[in-house]
Amino acid sequence: MYYTVVLKHLGTVALLIGGSMAFSLPWAFPFSGVTDQPEWAAIFALGGTMAVAFAIGGLLLFIGRRATHQFFRREALAVVGLSWIMATVLGALPFLLSGTCRGPSPNESGSGVRMTVADALFESSSGFTGAGATVITDLEDQNLVPRAILFWRSETHFLGGLGILVLFVAILGQGSSAKAVMRAEVPGPTMETSHARIQHAAQAFAAIYVGLNVVLTILLLLEGMNLFDALCHSFGTIATGGFSTYNASVGHFDSPVIDTTITFFMAVSCINFALLWAVVLFKPGTMFKDHEFQAYMAILFGAIAFVVAFGLYYRDFDGFWNALRFSSFQVTSILTNTGFGTHDFDQWNASARALLLILMFVGGCAGSTSCSIKVIRYLMLWKGLAGEVERAYRPNVVRPVRMDGKPVDGQIIYHVYFYFALVAFMCVIAWLGLLAFETDDVWVSRGLSTQDKFLDCASAVAATVNGVGPGLGVVGPTQNYAHLHPCSKLICTALMLLGRLEFLPLLVLCVPSFWRRTG
């Protein structure tokens, strides 16, 4: 491990995160139109955090100023894993320093319960990873949550949506290290990178990402949102994050037009950005011929039809058009791991809720802003298992797995199996951890029912590790994570980071031999 190379890159990332907070500062002043008087607490918090980020970044760059070693995979994994941890910590500071409250105090009118360290880390991790889970119970009271802090909360979606280090490579480029960084930051079974073209690819993906944000912001402005709400909901949509500026999420606007627009852009944001780039180059056939895209659309439309049919049968909706409107939005929101809400799906029939829970573990396409397992892995798992079944009765047949007509390396299939096993193992461990901290006595003392605690904790694990946000029951679409034990919040914080980075860039940090000095 070449430590100076790692520190040099971490210093640059710290400077980028600190500098990005400057875009949230204007919203703390009256001319922004979202506050009547300067939000001095938010100004102090953002300014102070910027100073801390610049100091850390400057120090790390100074230490690594003479780093000339070649950048290998171990260094890339260390940079990616540590960058996300550092981003989470720095992103949490504005919540703490501003005195942001997670909700009103039950005992004192007009006062609030300030965020703890666990709360702030949870909220920051949820923003950067695009999970959209929150511990804030009242987003609309400026006495509890300053508007500038609320904007920073959504801005973390923008930074983390495509990937902090993808933007890092797109803006700065890192020569021979760019390929290693991109592979570690955007993992996936079909991720292909070229040393000569890696910065161009990062710039193309960043251009699509920024372009989608700009187009959606303009459309939401035309549809009646103000600039503040349009930007925040655009960040949450394209990054498939789900942070809203209202307690009722997108349902606050009660607009079929806004619902349809956001539904469309959520679905688009979970298409492989390489395919979207092909569309930009006037090659739409590339996208429509892609097997993962075809499977993704089939799952999306099939799930919508299922929820509409069962919803009408069980009378969850008032008429077909309402069923189509709310089902389309909510299924897309869950499948893409966005987490926006327009309807309380926790009150839907059991079949529809079960389907939504399953969709949390599906996600969008590889190379998109979606978290979760992703459609491509399910296709490879299906084909791999089909081959194993055939070999059971035809052991001499050698039939390689093919995707889009090309054979897939057996090592990639092995990694797909490994990834499914790893997800299952980590989810079970986290579920048992939540059950250990969320005892019956604690839940009763908070006025919660213990009847469905097993399912509620399981849905909390599924919603956070897959970057969805809202789960079922006490963490459902009309609830939040504020009532969880601090240790449970830290478990969920770790799950969000692990799920976003697909586990390995963080897990390797816990292996002592990983840190052994090279040379």
Sequence and secondary structure as in RCSB ss.txt:
>XXXX:A:sequence
MYYTVVLKHLGTVALLIGGSMAFSLPWAFPFSGVTDQPEWAAIFALGGTMAVAFAIGGLLLFIGRRATHQFFRRE
ALAVVGLSWIMATVLGALPFLLSGTCRGPSPNESGSGVRMTVADALFESSSGFTGAGATVITDLEDQNLVPRAIL
FWRSETHFLGGLGILVLFVAILGQGSSAKAVMRAEVPGPTMETSHARIQHAAQAFAAIYVGLNVVLTILLLLEGM
NLFDALCHSFGTIATGGFSTYNASVGHFDSPVIDTTITFFMAVSCINFALLWAVVLFKPGTMFKDHEFQAYMAIL
FGAIAFVVAFGLYYRDFDGFWNALRFSSFQVTSILTNTGFGTHDFDQWNASARALLLILMFVGGCAGSTSCSIKV
IRYLMLWKGLAGEVERAYRPNVVRPVRMDGKPVDGQIIYHVYFYFALVAFMCVIAWLGLLAFETDDVWVSRGLST
QDKFLDCASAVAATVNGVGPGLGVVGPTQNYAHLHPCSKLICTALMLLGRLEFLPLLVLCVPSFWRRTG
>XXXX:A:secstr
  HHHHHHHHHHHHHHHHHHGGGTGGGGSGGGSS SS  HHHHHHHHHHHHHHHHHHHHHHHHTTT      HHH
HHHHHHHHHHHHHHHHHHHHHHTT EEEE SSSTT EEE  HHHHHHHHHHHHHT      S SS TTTS HHHH
HHHHHHHHHHHH HHHHHHHHH  TTHHHHHHHHHS  TT    TTTHHHHHHHHHHHHHHHHHHHHHHHHHTT 
 HHHHHHHHHHHHTT    SSTTGGGGT  HHHHHHHHHHHHHHTS HHHHHHHHTT HHHHHT HHHHHHHHHH
HHHHHHHHHHHHHTT SSSHHHHHHHHHHHHHHHHTT    SS GGGS HHHHHHHHHHTTT S TTSS  SS H
HHHHHHHHHHHHHHHHHH TT     EETTEE  HHHHHHHHHHHHHHHHHHHHHHHHHHHHS HHHHHHTT  S
TTHHHHHHHHHHHHHTT    SGGGSTT  STTS HHHHHHHHHHHHHHHTTSHHHHGGG GGGG    
